[in-house]
């Protein structure tokens, strides 16, 4: 997002006064006038609970709905995948106002916000600091640890972020989590090169 804002800023400096209104134009020509599914809305209204998950199965997909008071949340994840796609709807008109994707606990790909016309007004590239992509990570761990991170199992976590000490983008994977015995296995991977930085077993605090 910072890169896009810099581009817009310098474009603004080079434009004349007659073109200034273009700065507020939609990011692209994509227009999506999507509203929440009527059946989903009925499920939410029947439950009539705030901040409570409504979970059900639809074909080969797990669906989660939540009424957050001023907006609705909807997420979908296939049984055999760990990628979650979600949409936020405005509760006043039931229209989509944002959308994005998660891989376990981490936002990935493009997060988008939409205006009342369905135009894309904001985009955030969650992958920009991670040249070693989620696909690269999945393939690497298949080879090095014989684990398919994209198999839909929920007994593990995958987080990515920036290391506070080094400024390095990293993936943090936890698996074989055994709460009864109080331990788990972990792997830390460089988000730029894919190098394994550390791995082992640690106690669950």
C-alpha positions as MATLAB code, in Angstrom:
seq = 'XXXXXXXXXXXXXXXXXXXXXXXXXXXXXXXXXXXXXXXXXXXXXXXXXXXXXXXXXXXXXXXXXXXXXXXXXXXXXXXXXXXXXXXXXXXXXXXXXXXXXXXXXXXXXXXXXXXXXXXXXXXXXXXXXXXXXXXXXXXXXXXXXXXXXXXXXXXXXXXXXXXXXXXXXXXXXXXXXXXXXXXXXXXXXXXXXXXXXXXXXXXXX';
ca = [
       0.000    0.000    0.000;
       2.874    2.408    0.751;
       4.277    1.894   -2.752;
       0.911    2.640   -4.327;
       0.527    5.809   -2.237;
       3.997    7.026   -3.303;
       3.104    6.490   -6.964;
      -0.156    8.417   -6.516;
       1.693   11.245   -4.700;
       4.224   11.813   -7.475;
       1.494   11.527  -10.092;
      -0.308   14.288   -8.210;
       2.748   16.560   -8.316;
       3.079   16.186  -12.066;
      -0.599   16.847  -12.845;
      -2.146   20.245  -13.554;
      -5.091   21.642  -11.583;
      -7.678   20.276  -14.021;
      -6.627   16.705  -13.318;
      -6.648   16.801   -9.525;
     -10.066   15.155   -9.298;
      -8.529   11.972  -10.770;
      -6.668   11.369   -7.510;
      -9.885   10.206   -5.855;
     -10.869    7.938   -8.753;
     -11.304    4.201   -8.090;
      -8.080    2.149   -8.073;
      -9.241    0.073  -11.018;
     -12.327   -0.494  -13.128;
     -13.505   -3.472  -11.115;
     -17.089   -3.018   -9.940;
     -18.623   -5.700   -7.736;
     -22.101   -5.072   -6.365;
     -22.224   -8.116   -4.109;
     -24.715   -8.559   -1.297;
     -24.860  -11.192    1.406;
     -26.641  -14.389    0.427;
     -30.302  -14.305    1.495;
     -30.079  -17.767    3.088;
     -27.020  -16.644    5.072;
     -28.850  -13.541    6.238;
     -31.793  -15.667    7.372;
     -29.452  -17.896    9.392;
     -27.997  -14.837   11.114;
     -31.426  -13.395   11.864;
     -32.702  -16.720   13.190;
     -29.777  -16.958   15.581;
     -30.023  -13.290   16.572;
     -26.714  -13.331   18.463;
     -23.969  -10.695   18.322;
     -20.305  -11.792   18.002;
     -21.255  -15.481   17.905;
     -20.067  -17.867   15.185;
     -22.613  -19.618   13.025;
     -20.853  -22.581   11.408;
     -22.213  -25.001    8.829;
     -21.175  -27.106    5.868;
     -22.103  -26.219    2.303;
     -21.084  -28.850   -0.256;
     -17.302  -29.254    0.283;
     -16.900  -25.971    2.163;
     -16.942  -24.825    5.779;
     -18.893  -21.582    6.153;
     -18.689  -19.191    9.107;
     -21.060  -16.251    9.622;
     -20.832  -13.629   12.389;
     -22.996  -10.618   13.185;
     -20.607   -7.980   14.554;
     -23.288   -5.402   15.262;
     -22.609   -2.912   12.477;
     -21.422   -5.408    9.863;
     -21.637   -9.069    8.845;
     -18.660  -11.370    8.458;
     -18.621  -14.347    6.081;
     -15.760  -16.806    5.545;
     -15.376  -19.948    3.454;
     -12.758  -22.702    3.530;
     -12.736  -25.918    1.547;
     -12.304  -29.106    3.564;
      -9.054  -29.990    1.815;
      -7.480  -26.515    1.986;
      -6.196  -24.166    4.681;
      -6.949  -20.996    2.712;
      -9.841  -18.911    4.016;
     -11.643  -16.317    1.884;
     -13.731  -13.780    3.725;
     -16.115  -10.904    3.013;
     -17.376   -8.067    5.212;
     -20.849   -6.674    4.513;
     -22.381   -3.371    5.585;
     -25.309   -4.223    7.862;
     -27.371   -1.240    6.680;
     -27.641   -2.346    3.051;
     -26.124   -5.886    3.185;
     -23.552   -4.840    0.567;
     -19.915   -5.965    0.479;
     -17.489   -3.373    1.833;
     -14.259   -5.386    2.016;
     -12.774   -8.785    1.165;
      -9.578  -10.699    1.758;
      -7.826  -14.019    2.261;
      -6.155  -15.796    5.176;
      -3.772  -18.728    5.338;
      -4.211  -20.065    8.860;
      -3.612  -16.979   11.037;
      -2.017  -14.773    8.393;
      -3.568  -12.328    5.900;
      -2.306  -13.097    2.384;
      -2.864  -11.897   -1.182;
      -4.895   -8.722   -1.805;
      -7.165   -7.068    0.744;
      -9.752   -4.789   -0.900;
     -12.222   -2.155    0.255;
     -15.223   -1.078   -1.834;
     -17.404    2.007   -1.918;
     -21.205    2.112   -2.184;
     -20.917    1.770   -5.971;
     -18.942   -1.458   -5.682;
     -15.736    0.200   -6.900;
     -12.384   -0.818   -5.442;
     -11.165    2.154   -3.396;
      -8.307    0.531   -1.477;
      -5.961   -2.384   -2.090;
      -3.336   -3.753    0.256;
      -0.849   -6.338   -1.001;
      -0.178   -8.584    1.993;
       2.482  -10.487    0.026;
       4.765   -7.556   -0.780;
       7.291   -8.248    1.991;
       7.363  -11.999    1.342;
       9.127  -12.922   -1.932;
       9.131  -16.488   -0.628;
       5.422  -16.998   -1.167;
       2.815  -19.155    0.542;
       3.005  -21.553   -2.424;
       6.792  -21.736   -1.999;
       6.333  -22.404    1.714;
       3.817  -25.196    1.132;
       6.096  -26.939   -1.361;
       9.183  -26.563    0.825;
       7.580  -28.043    3.942;
       6.226  -30.934    1.881;
       9.805  -31.757    0.933;
      11.639  -31.004    4.182;
       9.098  -32.236    6.740;
       6.593  -34.331    4.741;
       3.761  -32.061    5.878;
       1.139  -30.563    3.590;
       0.316  -27.195    5.159;
      -2.603  -26.763    2.763;
      -4.518  -29.903    3.693;
      -7.288  -28.296    5.728;
      -6.142  -29.641    9.097;
      -6.577  -27.194   11.946;
      -4.205  -28.714   14.524;
      -1.362  -26.354   13.573;
      -0.677  -22.661   13.034;
       1.149  -20.610   10.413;
       1.961  -16.977   11.172;
       4.038  -14.534    9.218;
       5.375  -11.184   10.294;
       8.429   -8.966   10.603;
      11.035   -9.905   13.218;
      11.348   -6.945   15.593;
      15.083   -7.403   16.138;
      16.267   -8.081   12.588;
      13.516   -6.522   10.478;
      13.433   -9.786    8.565;
      10.114  -11.175    7.244;
       9.551  -14.636    8.710;
       7.120  -17.525    8.750;
       6.467  -19.201   12.098;
       4.969  -22.695   11.877;
       3.714  -24.717   14.841;
       2.627  -28.326   14.405;
       2.149  -31.580   16.308;
       0.636  -29.464   19.048;
       0.052  -31.697   22.072;
      -1.748  -29.735   24.763;
      -2.038  -32.774   27.051;
       1.716  -33.313   27.136;
       2.418  -29.591   26.886;
       4.689  -29.363   23.849;
       4.743  -28.556   20.136;
       7.152  -28.560   17.213;
       8.097  -25.349   15.454;
       9.852  -24.108   12.324;
      10.924  -20.530   11.557;
      11.567  -19.690    7.906;
      13.004  -16.603    6.199;
      10.218  -14.903    4.227;
      12.640  -13.705    1.545;
      14.917  -16.665    0.930;
      13.010  -19.648    2.308;
      15.940  -20.564    4.542;
      15.065  -22.504    7.700;
      16.215  -20.203   10.504;
      15.341  -22.450   13.432;
      13.319  -25.518   14.329;
      12.745  -27.821   17.250;
      10.368  -28.657   20.068;
       9.268  -26.371   22.870;
       6.975  -26.426   25.854;
       3.553  -24.827   25.630;
       3.374  -22.017   28.172;
];
